Amino acid sequence: MAFDVVVKRIYEAPEKSDGQRVLVDRIWPRGVAKTDAALTLWLKDIAPSDELRKWFGHEPERWAEFRKRYSAELERNDAAVEQLRGPLRKGKVTLLYGAHDAAHNNAVALMEYLLRHPRV
């Protein structure tokens, strides 16, 4: 079953076209009021471990290895992945992240993981 998932920086304004908005960062993003975030779900447990996040440090040269390690963490985190599959079954999901780098962040890696493992 195919599903509709995109990524978006949480600092961008919510739009109706976002569908269900799921924050996938372990730490709440600075400067964003919870009331303004228009979240469906804050899924802290699906974020990379603190150890992996700190190791990666958003350094693009570590991107390939980060994706590999994060994918391995997701393989061991069935509960959180299944919790995200609930909203995916209902329609479009926008994975929200706080990082500055739009190409190298955990939401992008998570979306890639979901597309490689499309079971919903």
C-alpha positions as CSV (number, residue, x, y, z in Angstrom):
1,M,0.0,0.0,0.0
2,A,1.4,3.4,-1.0
3,F,1.3,6.4,1.2
4,D,1.8,10.1,1.0
5,V,4.6,11.4,3.1
6,V,6.7,14.6,2.8
7,V,9.1,16.5,5.0
8,K,9.0,20.2,6.1
9,R,10.9,22.4,8.5
10,I,8.7,23.1,11.5
11,Y,9.5,26.8,11.2
12,E,7.5,27.0,8.0
13,A,3.8,28.0,8.4
14,P,1.3,25.1,8.7
15,E,-0.8,24.6,5.6
16,K,-4.0,22.6,5.1
17,S,-2.1,20.7,2.4
18,D,0.3,19.3,5.1
19,G,-2.2,16.7,6.2
20,Q,-1.2,15.3,9.5
21,R,1.8,17.1,11.0
22,V,4.2,14.9,13.0
23,L,7.3,16.3,14.7
24,V,10.0,13.6,14.6
25,D,12.7,15.4,16.7
26,R,13.5,14.3,20.2
27,I,14.0,17.9,21.3
28,W,11.4,20.7,20.9
29,P,12.6,23.3,18.3
30,R,13.6,26.6,19.7
31,G,11.3,29.6,19.1
32,V,8.2,27.5,18.1
33,A,5.2,27.8,20.3
34,K,3.4,24.5,20.7
35,T,0.1,26.2,19.9
36,D,1.5,27.5,16.5
37,A,3.0,24.1,15.5
38,A,-0.4,22.6,14.6
39,L,0.9,19.1,15.4
40,T,-1.1,15.9,15.1
41,L,1.6,14.1,17.0
42,W,5.1,14.7,18.5
43,L,6.8,11.3,18.1
44,K,10.0,11.8,20.1
45,D,10.7,8.1,20.3
46,I,11.2,7.8,16.5
47,A,14.0,10.3,16.5
48,P,17.6,9.1,16.3
49,S,19.3,8.3,19.7
50,D,21.1,11.2,21.4
51,E,24.4,9.3,20.7
52,L,23.7,9.1,17.0
53,R,22.4,12.6,16.7
54,K,25.4,14.0,18.4
55,W,27.8,11.9,16.3
56,F,26.1,13.0,13.1
57,G,26.2,16.7,14.0
58,H,24.5,17.5,10.6
59,E,27.8,17.0,8.8
60,P,27.0,16.1,5.2
61,E,30.0,13.9,4.9
62,R,28.5,11.6,7.6
63,W,25.1,11.5,5.9
64,A,25.4,8.0,4.3
65,E,26.6,6.5,7.5
66,F,24.0,8.4,9.5
67,R,21.2,7.0,7.3
68,K,22.6,3.5,7.7
69,R,22.8,3.7,11.5
70,Y,19.5,5.4,11.9
71,S,17.8,2.8,9.7
72,A,19.3,0.1,12.1
73,E,17.8,2.0,15.0
74,L,14.4,2.1,13.3
75,E,14.6,-1.6,12.7
76,R,14.9,-2.1,16.5
77,N,12.1,0.5,17.2
78,D,9.0,-1.2,16.0
79,A,6.7,0.5,18.5
80,A,7.6,4.0,17.3
81,V,7.5,3.1,13.6
82,E,4.1,1.5,14.1
83,Q,2.9,4.6,15.9
84,L,3.8,6.6,12.8
85,R,2.1,4.1,10.5
86,G,-1.3,5.0,12.2
87,P,-1.4,8.5,10.7
88,L,0.1,7.2,7.4
89,R,-3.0,4.9,7.0
90,K,-5.2,7.9,7.3
91,G,-3.7,10.1,4.5
92,K,-1.0,12.6,3.9
93,V,1.7,13.0,6.6
94,T,4.2,15.8,6.9
95,L,7.3,14.9,8.9
96,L,8.5,18.0,10.7
97,Y,12.0,18.7,11.7
98,G,13.9,21.6,13.2
99,A,17.4,21.3,11.6
100,H,18.7,24.0,9.2
101,D,19.8,21.5,6.5
102,A,16.8,20.5,4.4
103,A,18.6,17.7,2.7
104,H,20.5,16.1,5.6
105,N,18.2,15.6,8.6
106,N,16.5,12.8,10.4
107,A,13.1,13.5,8.8
108,V,14.5,13.0,5.4
109,A,16.2,9.7,6.5
110,L,13.0,8.6,8.2
111,M,10.9,9.3,5.0
112,E,13.5,7.3,3.0
113,Y,13.2,4.4,5.5
114,L,9.4,4.5,5.2
115,L,9.5,4.5,1.4
116,R,11.9,1.5,1.5
117,H,9.6,-0.3,4.0
118,P,6.1,0.7,2.7
119,R,4.1,-1.7,4.9
120,V,1.2,0.4,6.3
